[in-house]
Amino acid sequence: MALNDPQWGKKNNDGPPDLDEIWRKFNEKLKGLFGGKSGGGSSGGNGSNTPSMKQLGGGAGLIAFIVFGVWLASGFYIVQEGRRGVETTFGKYRGVTTTPGPRWHWPYPIESVEVVDVGQNRTVTIGYRGLKQKQPQESLMLTDDENIVDVQFSVQFLVKSPEDFLFKNKTLPDDSVRQAAETAIREVVGKSKMDFVLQTGRDDIANSTRNLMQQILDRYESGIKIDRVNMQSIQPPEQVQAAFDDAVKASQDLERQKNEGQAYANDVIPRARGNASRLIEESNGYKQRVVANAEGEASRFSQVLTEYEKAPAVTRERIYLDSMQQMLANTSKVMIDQKSGGNNLLYLPLDKLMQASAPSADIGVPNVTTTPSSTIPDTVRPRDSRSRDREGR
């Protein structure tokens, strides 16, 4: 009954509600809950309304069974794809690593499970944090030729052994990877020259650093697999950056000039080799021609000598005629001297005849060819010359 009820104070002798009645109703509800029968005694019979020990024991057992069931049900868990569940008994690993799917273990505090993400690609940066936060104590290192370089890179790693990853790392995994990366990169750079580090050795340094990091982490059984080492920046310190830029520019100019010289050499040398080869071939051809002509002349001389030994007079006559024919074929005038003592001299103007035949060739007039003296017909020779030839014979 509310305090603002207008009937307040007119019932129950104008007093507050009876506490005994409230307690009795509560006991009846409690007995009904535990299976007991509600009694109809007076308000003064408190002993008949109080639940017995047997009834209280049954209710406590039901509650305990429900609590035990809930406790057992708390042992169910689900391992997602790309993860592994590592089960421990009283905090100690007992060699059970579960794969993706629904699983069950004895609930806490007997057993517990740690779920590790083995598919996540974690990243650690060395030499910088974020975009503009440089870490000089990590990035500055000494090369083999005692020069200082600023190396900034990142490392991507995975979890390959969840058990080792959870229980054999004394520090955070990121700190372990960062310390191994610093150790490896300083060793690799310390064995390399500065020019190699700054110009051509980025890939080699990244691969060597990754292999050395993996060896260090495996030796400590960290359960971490190095996936990739990404070289972000390799440069000299900021204080000497301008001088190194000039040196790099000079080196680039040197390489450019070397390339231009090599291109010129590639153009000139093959051409010179071609000319040399052509001259060699021409000289070999000339040599073969001269040798062949000499061999032919020698062979012809040998043949002539053989014929000369057989008939000297005839051979001399033949040699004389061949020589005269060869000589007179290159001249435009022929003069025939008679063997007799007379002064008659036959002159054939062959040069005039050849000049006259040249324009006539344009209008279809046959050319007039010269005839050597040895081939002149007898009809052209003077009669007395023929008679003298007979007398001479």
PyMOL commands that set and color helices and strands:
alter all, ss='L'
color gray80, all
select helices_A, chain A and resi 12-14+19-33+46-49+53-73+136-139+162-167+173-190+194-200+202-219+238-310+312-328+350-363+373-375+383-392
alter helices_A, ss='H'
color red, helices_A
select strands_A, chain A and resi 76-79+83-89+92-98+101-104+111-117+122-126+128-129+133-134+140-142+148-159+224-235+334-337+345-348
alter strands_A, ss='S'
color yellow, strands_A
deselect
rebuild
show_as cartoon
